[in-house]
């Protein structure tokens, strides 16, 4: 396999060593790294989001890290547009694009395209939620099939969330969700990608997460949160969801002590890692799974198989 002709995707749960693996791989195959983590795009949140360090950035060219202000909205669609541009630029330089991150939705948009369904207001969406509650799921699903026959056998009759989504799309866009997906623009053939998932054993990952939390505080996480809070970011903006902001804000206000704060952040990070692993099981079955206990050994094994 000619690795240099591929677009390489590296994912895995938080703290699994994705950046280190990607840098070593990039050195071997003359690659450049593109961020695929939705929180590492924000310039004011370097420590909490564990962006690559200065010495790592010097080793290999990195793209789409720390360029977006937390005070501005940023979407998967905007990321995809920038990512496609970076692929062209990197390939023009005869190098290999290597995407690294833990945001499953970014990878899905890149490989499967992004469905461009028009925004539906909260008011309208709540209308459908109330209808579902009033009818009950069985009758609601029967009603859904009546207004959108294409959905039959596409959505499990017990799946409330997807049923509601399909109903609101059909009602307010006058087009079936099935049609929206069929019309989605896919930018690459499936064989354009080489997909790698780094998967640490759970107990070892927990130890790595705990170490990362300690490092965050040593590197100035409290100062970073103080600066962030001064920016008065709108409550519904994504940066507010970054793990550590709420917990460290409570620490600053005297609502918790340092040890409690570290434990809260560790627990939330472990929960996040578990959600990432769940996404992998549901959406990334075709990815090559690597256990990166020994980065060098794993990399050599990977290159022997694929290079």
DRENDOGU-222953 format. One record per residue (C-alpha): residue in three letters; x, y, z; residue number from 0. Coordinates in pm, whole numbers, m for minus. Each point is the difference from the previous one (the first is absolute). Layout:
# residues N
aa = ala&east = X&north = Y&up = Z&i = NUM
...
***
This chain:
# residues 307
aa = unk&east = 0&north = 0&up = 0&i = 0
aa = unk&east = 127&north = 348&up = m86&i = 1
aa = unk&east = m56&north = 184&up = 327&i = 2
aa = unk&east = 107&north = 332&up = m152&i = 3
aa = unk&east = m298&north = 0&up = m236&i = 4
aa = unk&east = m244&north = m44&up = 290&i = 5
aa = unk&east = m170&north = 240&up = 238&i = 6
aa = unk&east = 81&north = m142&up = 343&i = 7
aa = unk&east = m248&north = 27&up = 287&i = 8
aa = unk&east = 112&north = m59&up = 359&i = 9
aa = unk&east = m260&north = m8&up = 275&i = 10
aa = unk&east = m37&north = m138&up = 348&i = 11
aa = unk&east = m117&north = 99&up = 347&i = 12
aa = unk&east = 146&north = 301&up = 178&i = 13
aa = unk&east = 350&north = m58&up = 145&i = 14
aa = unk&east = 67&north = m302&up = m224&i = 15
aa = unk&east = 318&north = 145&up = m155&i = 16
aa = unk&east = m142&north = 101&up = m340&i = 17
aa = unk&east = 226&north = 305&up = m43&i = 18
aa = unk&east = 318&north = m189&up = 81&i = 19
aa = unk&east = m93&north = m284&up = m236&i = 20
aa = unk&east = m91&north = 247&up = m279&i = 21
aa = unk&east = 328&north = 193&up = 29&i = 22
aa = unk&east = 207&north = m318&up = m20&i = 23
aa = unk&east = m203&north = m120&up = m299&i = 24
aa = unk&east = 25&north = 339&up = m174&i = 25
aa = unk&east = 381&north = m12&up = 32&i = 26
aa = unk&east = 8&north = m346&up = m159&i = 27
aa = unk&east = m224&north = 79&up = m299&i = 28
aa = unk&east = 59&north = 376&up = m49&i = 29
aa = unk&east = m340&north = 105&up = 130&i = 30
aa = unk&east = m165&north = 310&up = 144&i = 31
aa = unk&east = m252&north = m7&up = 285&i = 32
aa = unk&east = m353&north = 145&up = m10&i = 33
aa = unk&east = m208&north = 43&up = 315&i = 34
aa = unk&east = m323&north = m202&up = 28&i = 35
aa = unk&east = m88&north = 99&up = 356&i = 36
aa = unk&east = m289&north = 245&up = 34&i = 37
aa = unk&east = 142&north = 163&up = 316&i = 38
aa = unk&east = 363&north = 32&up = m109&i = 39
aa = unk&east = m100&north = 258&up = m262&i = 40
aa = unk&east = m39&north = 266&up = 273&i = 41
aa = unk&east = 302&north = 224&up = 54&i = 42
aa = unk&east = m84&north = 99&up = 360&i = 43
aa = unk&east = m25&north = m361&up = 125&i = 44
aa = unk&east = 342&north = m151&up = m56&i = 45
aa = unk&east = 50&north = m173&up = 337&i = 46
aa = unk&east = m349&north = m137&up = 69&i = 47
aa = unk&east = m30&north = m149&up = m349&i = 48
aa = unk&east = 356&north = m146&up = 9&i = 49
aa = unk&east = 107&north = 156&up = m329&i = 50
aa = unk&east = 335&north = m121&up = m139&i = 51
aa = unk&east = 298&north = 155&up = 180&i = 52
aa = unk&east = 247&north = 246&up = m157&i = 53
aa = unk&east = 270&north = m266&up = m43&i = 54
aa = unk&east = m253&north = m224&up = m181&i = 55
aa = unk&east = m107&north = 283&up = m231&i = 56
aa = unk&east = 364&north = 60&up = m92&i = 57
aa = unk&east = 55&north = m362&up = m104&i = 58
aa = unk&east = m285&north = m25&up = m254&i = 59
aa = unk&east = m224&north = 260&up = m166&i = 60
aa = unk&east = m341&north = 15&up = 172&i = 61
aa = unk&east = m323&north = 154&up = m131&i = 62
aa = unk&east = m333&north = 123&up = 146&i = 63
aa = unk&east = 118&north = 20&up = 360&i = 64
aa = unk&east = m74&north = 303&up = 218&i = 65
aa = unk&east = m120&north = 231&up = m276&i = 66
aa = unk&east = m363&north = 63&up = 100&i = 67
aa = unk&east = m118&north = 245&up = 267&i = 68
aa = unk&east = m222&north = m144&up = 272&i = 69
aa = unk&east = m229&north = 302&up = m46&i = 70
aa = unk&east = m91&north = m105&up = m356&i = 71
aa = unk&east = m223&north = m291&up = m102&i = 72
aa = unk&east = 170&north = m289&up = m174&i = 73
aa = unk&east = m168&north = m298&up = m167&i = 74
aa = unk&east = 81&north = m338&up = m154&i = 75
aa = unk&east = m84&north = 152&up = m340&i = 76
aa = unk&east = 257&north = 278&up = 46&i = 77
aa = unk&east = 261&north = m253&up = 113&i = 78
aa = unk&east = m69&north = m224&up = m302&i = 79
aa = unk&east = 44&north = 290&up = m241&i = 80
aa = unk&east = 339&north = 87&up = 153&i = 81
aa = unk&east = 105&north = m368&up = 18&i = 82
aa = unk&east = m70&north = m57&up = m371&i = 83
aa = unk&east = 211&north = 307&up = m83&i = 84
aa = unk&east = 288&north = m130&up = 213&i = 85
aa = unk&east = m10&north = m341&up = m171&i = 86
aa = unk&east = 45&north = 168&up = m339&i = 87
aa = unk&east = 287&north = 218&up = 127&i = 88
aa = unk&east = 185&north = m291&up = 162&i = 89
aa = unk&east = m41&north = m231&up = m300&i = 90
aa = unk&east = 124&north = 283&up = m226&i = 91
aa = unk&east = 321&north = m4&up = 206&i = 92
aa = unk&east = 23&north = m378&up = m67&i = 93
aa = unk&east = m57&north = m78&up = 366&i = 94
aa = unk&east = m252&north = m220&up = 184&i = 95
aa = unk&east = m291&north = 152&up = 196&i = 96
aa = unk&east = m36&north = m158&up = 345&i = 97
aa = unk&east = m315&north = 87&up = 195&i = 98
aa = unk&east = 24&north = m39&up = 377&i = 99
aa = unk&east = m274&north = 43&up = 259&i = 100
aa = unk&east = m282&north = m144&up = 203&i = 101
aa = unk&east = m303&north = 169&up = m157&i = 102
aa = unk&east = m191&north = m278&up = m175&i = 103
aa = unk&east = m232&north = 244&up = m177&i = 104
aa = unk&east = 297&north = 169&up = m172&i = 105
aa = unk&east = 123&north = m334&up = m136&i = 106
aa = unk&east = m351&north = m95&up = m110&i = 107
aa = unk&east = m40&north = 330&up = m187&i = 108
aa = unk&east = 332&north = m57&up = m175&i = 109
aa = unk&east = m68&north = m359&up = m105&i = 110
aa = unk&east = m377&north = 7&up = m56&i = 111
aa = unk&east = m70&north = 366&up = m78&i = 112
aa = unk&east = m214&north = 241&up = 199&i = 113
aa = unk&east = m377&north = m3&up = m25&i = 114
aa = unk&east = m115&north = 355&up = m73&i = 115
aa = unk&east = m341&north = m4&up = 167&i = 116
aa = unk&east = m136&north = 353&up = 62&i = 117
aa = unk&east = m11&north = 116&up = 362&i = 118
aa = unk&east = m329&north = m70&up = 176&i = 119
aa = unk&east = m87&north = 237&up = 286&i = 120
aa = unk&east = m15&north = m122&up = 361&i = 121
aa = unk&east = m366&north = 106&up = 10&i = 122
aa = unk&east = m87&north = m227&up = m294&i = 123
aa = unk&east = 210&north = m288&up = 135&i = 124
aa = unk&east = m171&north = 22&up = 339&i = 125
aa = unk&east = m334&north = m19&up = m180&i = 126
aa = unk&east = 92&north = m345&up = m135&i = 127
aa = unk&east = 139&north = m114&up = 337&i = 128
aa = unk&east = m332&north = 89&up = 163&i = 129
aa = unk&east = m190&north = m188&up = m272&i = 130
aa = unk&east = 213&north = m312&up = 60&i = 131
aa = unk&east = m67&north = 15&up = 374&i = 132
aa = unk&east = m371&north = 49&up = m57&i = 133
aa = unk&east = m37&north = m293&up = m245&i = 134
aa = unk&east = 253&north = m236&up = 152&i = 135
aa = unk&east = 280&north = m156&up = m207&i = 136
aa = unk&east = m207&north = m274&up = m167&i = 137
aa = unk&east = m266&north = 235&up = m144&i = 138
aa = unk&east = 257&north = 272&up = m70&i = 139
aa = unk&east = 208&north = m242&up = m211&i = 140
aa = unk&east = m313&north = m107&up = m192&i = 141
aa = unk&east = m72&north = 368&up = m67&i = 142
aa = unk&east = 361&north = 47&up = m117&i = 143
aa = unk&east = m35&north = m285&up = m251&i = 144
aa = unk&east = m317&north = 163&up = m136&i = 145
aa = unk&east = 167&north = 336&up = m68&i = 146
aa = unk&east = 333&north = m154&up = m105&i = 147
aa = unk&east = m34&north = m357&up = m140&i = 148
aa = unk&east = 370&north = 2&up = m101&i = 149
aa = unk&east = 98&north = m21&up = 366&i = 150
aa = unk&east = m153&north = m347&up = 46&i = 151
aa = unk&east = 269&north = m255&up = 96&i = 152
aa = unk&east = 260&north = 281&up = 14&i = 153
aa = unk&east = m63&north = 96&up = 363&i = 154
aa = unk&east = m76&north = m237&up = 287&i = 155
aa = unk&east = m361&north = 51&up = 107&i = 156
aa = unk&east = 114&north = 35&up = 364&i = 157
aa = unk&east = 262&north = 267&up = m73&i = 158
aa = unk&east = m170&north = 315&up = 132&i = 159
aa = unk&east = 282&north = 246&up = m76&i = 160
aa = unk&east = 41&north = m102&up = m365&i = 161
aa = unk&east = m376&north = m26&up = m52&i = 162
aa = unk&east = m51&north = 355&up = 126&i = 163
aa = unk&east = 289&north = 126&up = m218&i = 164
aa = unk&east = m140&north = m172&up = m311&i = 165
aa = unk&east = m349&north = 138&up = 71&i = 166
aa = unk&east = 114&north = 360&up = 45&i = 167
aa = unk&east = 214&north = m12&up = m315&i = 168
aa = unk&east = m285&north = m133&up = m213&i = 169
aa = unk&east = m255&north = 242&up = 146&i = 170
aa = unk&east = 208&north = 318&up = m17&i = 171
aa = unk&east = 222&north = m59&up = m306&i = 172
aa = unk&east = m262&north = m195&up = m202&i = 173
aa = unk&east = 271&north = m255&up = m81&i = 174
aa = unk&east = 79&north = m341&up = 151&i = 175
aa = unk&east = 317&north = m35&up = 206&i = 176
aa = unk&east = 77&north = m295&up = m230&i = 177
aa = unk&east = 8&north = 239&up = m299&i = 178
aa = unk&east = 218&north = 248&up = 188&i = 179
aa = unk&east = 256&north = m275&up = 62&i = 180
aa = unk&east = m17&north = m123&up = m361&i = 181
aa = unk&east = 76&north = 352&up = m124&i = 182
aa = unk&east = 301&north = 46&up = 230&i = 183
aa = unk&east = 318&north = 84&up = m188&i = 184
aa = unk&east = 275&north = m255&up = 73&i = 185
aa = unk&east = 345&north = 142&up = m74&i = 186
aa = unk&east = 214&north = m315&up = m9&i = 187
aa = unk&east = m21&north = m367&up = m95&i = 188
aa = unk&east = 4&north = m229&up = 304&i = 189
aa = unk&east = 343&north = m140&up = m100&i = 190
aa = unk&east = 152&north = 352&up = 19&i = 191
aa = unk&east = 37&north = m43&up = 377&i = 192
aa = unk&east = 212&north = m208&up = 233&i = 193
aa = unk&east = m171&north = m1&up = 341&i = 194
aa = unk&east = 176&north = m70&up = 330&i = 195
aa = unk&east = m159&north = m20&up = 344&i = 196
aa = unk&east = 230&north = 4&up = 304&i = 197
aa = unk&east = m160&north = m198&up = 279&i = 198
aa = unk&east = 159&north = m13&up = 345&i = 199
aa = unk&east = m123&north = m251&up = 260&i = 200
aa = unk&east = m246&north = 181&up = 230&i = 201
aa = unk&east = 207&north = m25&up = 322&i = 202
aa = unk&east = 313&north = 138&up = m170&i = 203
aa = unk&east = m199&north = 279&up = m163&i = 204
aa = unk&east = m131&north = 108&up = 343&i = 205
aa = unk&east = 359&north = 31&up = 128&i = 206
aa = unk&east = 96&north = 210&up = m304&i = 207
aa = unk&east = m305&north = 224&up = 51&i = 208
aa = unk&east = 90&north = 58&up = 367&i = 209
aa = unk&east = 357&north = 94&up = m98&i = 210
aa = unk&east = m131&north = 238&up = m267&i = 211
aa = unk&east = m224&north = 176&up = 253&i = 212
aa = unk&east = 298&north = 56&up = 234&i = 213
aa = unk&east = 204&north = 137&up = m291&i = 214
aa = unk&east = m282&north = 240&up = m96&i = 215
aa = unk&east = 13&north = 163&up = 342&i = 216
aa = unk&east = 381&north = 13&up = m2&i = 217
aa = unk&east = m13&north = 169&up = m342&i = 218
aa = unk&east = m241&north = 277&up = 103&i = 219
aa = unk&east = m356&north = m127&up = m45&i = 220
aa = unk&east = m136&north = 230&up = 274&i = 221
aa = unk&east = 148&north = 309&up = m167&i = 222
aa = unk&east = m144&north = m113&up = m337&i = 223
aa = unk&east = m352&north = m34&up = 145&i = 224
aa = unk&east = 23&north = 343&up = 169&i = 225
aa = unk&east = 85&north = 155&up = m339&i = 226
aa = unk&east = m278&north = m197&up = m170&i = 227
aa = unk&east = m261&north = 116&up = 251&i = 228
aa = unk&east = 94&north = 365&up = m64&i = 229
aa = unk&east = m100&north = m45&up = m367&i = 230
aa = unk&east = m368&north = m55&up = 96&i = 231
aa = unk&east = m54&north = m271&up = m263&i = 232
aa = unk&east = m370&north = m54&up = m82&i = 233
aa = unk&east = m141&north = m288&up = 203&i = 234
aa = unk&east = m115&north = m205&up = m300&i = 235
aa = unk&east = 343&north = 12&up = m173&i = 236
aa = unk&east = 199&north = m326&up = m16&i = 237
aa = unk&east = 314&north = 116&up = 190&i = 238
aa = unk&east = m206&north = 7&up = 321&i = 239
aa = unk&east = m23&north = m380&up = m31&i = 240
aa = unk&east = 378&north = m46&up = 27&i = 241
aa = unk&east = 68&north = m226&up = 297&i = 242
aa = unk&east = 158&north = 199&up = 283&i = 243
aa = unk&east = m158&north = 340&up = m53&i = 244
aa = unk&east = m298&north = m52&up = 230&i = 245
aa = unk&east = 205&north = m194&up = 257&i = 246
aa = unk&east = 287&north = 252&up = 18&i = 247
aa = unk&east = m247&north = 291&up = 8&i = 248
aa = unk&east = m153&north = m159&up = 311&i = 249
aa = unk&east = 351&north = m34&up = 146&i = 250
aa = unk&east = 69&north = 369&up = m63&i = 251
aa = unk&east = m331&north = 90&up = 169&i = 252
aa = unk&east = 93&north = m211&up = 303&i = 253
aa = unk&east = m275&north = m256&up = m59&i = 254
aa = unk&east = 250&north = m291&up = m7&i = 255
aa = unk&east = 363&north = m67&up = 91&i = 256
aa = unk&east = 284&north = m96&up = m235&i = 257
aa = unk&east = m19&north = m375&up = 62&i = 258
aa = unk&east = m377&north = m7&up = m52&i = 259
aa = unk&east = 39&north = 198&up = m323&i = 260
aa = unk&east = 264&north = m236&up = m136&i = 261
aa = unk&east = m217&north = m300&up = 83&i = 262
aa = unk&east = m307&north = 159&up = m168&i = 263
aa = unk&east = 200&north = 72&up = m317&i = 264
aa = unk&east = 145&north = m354&up = m3&i = 265
aa = unk&east = m348&north = m154&up = 35&i = 266
aa = unk&east = m144&north = 218&up = m279&i = 267
aa = unk&east = 297&north = m79&up = m225&i = 268
aa = unk&east = m42&north = m373&up = 60&i = 269
aa = unk&east = m370&north = 29&up = m85&i = 270
aa = unk&east = 92&north = 186&up = m319&i = 271
aa = unk&east = 254&north = m269&up = m93&i = 272
aa = unk&east = m272&north = m262&up = 51&i = 273
aa = unk&east = m236&north = 190&up = m236&i = 274
aa = unk&east = 279&north = 16&up = m259&i = 275
aa = unk&east = 49&north = m378&up = 28&i = 276
aa = unk&east = m377&north = m50&up = m41&i = 277
aa = unk&east = 7&north = 213&up = m317&i = 278
aa = unk&east = 287&north = m215&up = m129&i = 279
aa = unk&east = m196&north = m321&up = 52&i = 280
aa = unk&east = m302&north = 146&up = m181&i = 281
aa = unk&east = 164&north = 195&up = m282&i = 282
aa = unk&east = 363&north = m114&up = m44&i = 283
aa = unk&east = m10&north = m376&up = m43&i = 284
aa = unk&east = 199&north = 23&up = m326&i = 285
aa = unk&east = 292&north = 180&up = 170&i = 286
aa = unk&east = 327&north = m179&up = 78&i = 287
aa = unk&east = 20&north = m36&up = 378&i = 288
aa = unk&east = 341&north = 48&up = 161&i = 289
aa = unk&east = 92&north = m27&up = 368&i = 290
aa = unk&east = 276&north = 261&up = 33&i = 291
aa = unk&east = 162&north = m118&up = 326&i = 292
aa = unk&east = 330&north = 28&up = m179&i = 293
aa = unk&east = m29&north = 277&up = m262&i = 294
aa = unk&east = 317&north = m99&up = m189&i = 295
aa = unk&east = m92&north = m371&up = m13&i = 296
aa = unk&east = m359&north = 75&up = m105&i = 297
aa = unk&east = 118&north = 239&up = m271&i = 298
aa = unk&east = 250&north = m249&up = m145&i = 299
aa = unk&east = m266&north = m273&up = 2&i = 300
aa = unk&east = m244&north = 234&up = m173&i = 301
aa = unk&east = 257&north = 98&up = m267&i = 302
aa = unk&east = 90&north = m365&up = m63&i = 303
aa = unk&east = m367&north = m77&up = m72&i = 304
aa = unk&east = m82&north = 309&up = m205&i = 305
aa = unk&east = 319&north = 135&up = m152&i = 306
***
